[in-house]
């Protein structure tokens, strides 16, 4: 997507990209933290 106007507000796209990247990073971090916890819980249950 090329901005039709050089002075068009491209900050919105940057904020969206940064927010998406932050969300993905948070999901990855939570996944890395939650997976070992779930494995520990399963091991303890057995």
C-alpha positions as CSV (number, residue, x, y, z in Angstrom):
1,X,0.0,0.0,0.0
2,X,1.6,3.2,-1.2
3,X,0.3,6.5,0.4
4,X,-1.3,8.7,-2.2
5,X,-0.2,11.8,-0.3
6,X,3.4,12.1,0.9
7,X,2.1,14.0,3.9
8,X,-0.7,11.6,4.6
9,X,-0.8,10.4,8.3
10,X,1.3,7.3,8.2
11,X,1.6,7.3,11.9
12,X,-1.7,5.3,12.2
13,X,-0.2,2.4,10.3
14,X,3.0,2.6,12.4
15,X,0.9,2.5,15.6
16,X,-1.1,-0.4,14.3
17,X,2.0,-2.3,13.3
18,X,3.6,-1.6,16.7
19,X,0.4,-2.6,18.5
20,X,0.2,-5.9,16.5
21,X,3.9,-6.6,17.1
22,X,3.4,-5.9,20.8
23,X,0.4,-8.2,20.9
24,X,2.2,-11.0,19.1
25,X,5.2,-10.6,21.4
26,X,2.9,-10.7,24.5
27,X,1.3,-13.9,23.1
28,X,4.7,-15.5,22.5
29,X,5.9,-14.6,26.0
30,X,2.7,-15.9,27.6
31,X,2.9,-19.0,25.5
32,X,6.6,-19.6,26.5
33,X,5.6,-19.1,30.1
34,X,2.3,-21.0,30.1
35,X,3.6,-24.1,28.2
36,X,6.2,-25.1,30.8
37,X,3.7,-24.4,33.6
38,X,1.1,-26.7,31.9
39,X,3.8,-29.4,31.5
40,X,4.7,-29.1,35.2
41,X,1.1,-29.4,36.2
42,X,0.6,-32.5,34.1
43,X,3.8,-34.0,35.5
44,X,2.7,-33.2,39.1
45,X,-0.8,-34.7,38.5
46,X,0.8,-38.0,37.4
